Amino acid sequence: MAYLQIRDVPDDVRDVLAERARERGQSLTMFLRDVVMREASFAANRVLLDQVAASRRATGVTTADVLSSLDSARERADA
């Protein structure tokens, strides 16, 4: 397991983070560990979103196409 050290954090920022940790019943170290792990997990989300965007472009389907299809489906449902 790796160790991280952050330097030059302003006192007011440290105080806010310590308070948030206290509110959650965590030590500052555990709170920051959770923050770092959550941030790292966003990388996987970004990859997934990029894949979805690429596949959407590959289909040639536009937002206008989707909205038009929804409008048509709603009209049929109302009829």
C-alpha positions as CSV (number, residue, x, y, z in Angstrom):
1,M,0.0,0.0,0.0
2,A,1.3,3.5,-0.9
3,Y,1.6,6.5,1.4
4,L,0.8,10.0,0.2
5,Q,1.9,13.3,1.7
6,I,0.3,16.6,0.9
7,R,2.2,19.8,1.6
8,D,1.3,23.5,1.7
9,V,-2.4,23.0,2.5
10,P,-3.8,26.2,3.9
11,D,-4.9,26.0,7.5
12,D,-8.5,27.0,6.7
13,V,-8.8,24.2,4.1
14,R,-7.3,21.7,6.6
15,D,-9.9,22.8,9.2
16,V,-12.8,22.3,6.8
17,L,-11.6,18.9,5.9
18,A,-11.1,17.9,9.5
19,E,-14.6,19.1,10.4
20,R,-16.1,17.1,7.6
21,A,-14.2,14.0,8.8
22,R,-15.4,14.6,12.3
23,E,-19.0,14.9,11.1
24,R,-18.6,11.4,9.5
25,G,-17.0,10.0,12.6
26,Q,-13.7,9.5,10.8
27,S,-10.2,10.5,11.3
28,L,-8.8,13.1,8.9
29,T,-6.6,10.4,7.4
30,M,-9.5,8.0,6.7
31,F,-11.6,10.8,5.3
32,L,-8.9,11.9,2.9
33,R,-8.3,8.3,1.9
34,D,-12.0,8.0,1.0
35,V,-11.8,11.2,-1.0
36,V,-8.7,10.0,-2.9
37,M,-10.2,6.6,-3.6
38,R,-13.5,8.2,-4.8
39,E,-11.5,10.6,-7.1
40,A,-9.6,7.6,-8.5
41,S,-12.9,5.7,-9.2
42,F,-14.0,8.6,-11.4
43,A,-11.3,7.7,-13.9
44,A,-13.3,4.5,-14.7
45,N,-16.4,6.5,-15.1
46,R,-14.7,8.9,-17.5
47,V,-13.5,5.9,-19.6
48,L,-17.0,4.5,-19.7
49,L,-18.5,7.8,-20.7
50,D,-15.9,8.2,-23.5
51,Q,-16.9,4.7,-24.7
52,V,-20.6,5.6,-24.7
53,A,-19.9,8.8,-26.5
54,A,-17.8,7.1,-29.1
55,S,-20.4,4.4,-29.7
56,R,-23.1,7.0,-30.0
57,R,-21.2,8.8,-32.7
58,A,-20.6,5.5,-34.5
59,T,-24.3,4.8,-34.8
60,G,-25.0,8.1,-36.5
61,V,-28.1,8.6,-34.3
62,T,-28.4,12.3,-33.2
63,T,-30.2,13.9,-30.3
64,A,-32.8,15.2,-32.8
65,D,-33.4,11.6,-34.0
66,V,-34.0,10.4,-30.4
67,L,-36.3,13.3,-29.6
68,S,-38.3,12.8,-32.8
69,S,-38.7,9.1,-32.0
70,L,-39.9,10.0,-28.5
71,D,-42.4,12.5,-29.9
72,S,-43.7,9.9,-32.3
73,A,-44.1,7.3,-29.6
74,R,-46.0,9.7,-27.4
75,E,-48.3,10.6,-30.3
76,R,-49.0,6.9,-30.8
77,A,-49.6,6.4,-27.1
78,D,-52.1,9.3,-27.0
79,A,-54.0,8.0,-30.0
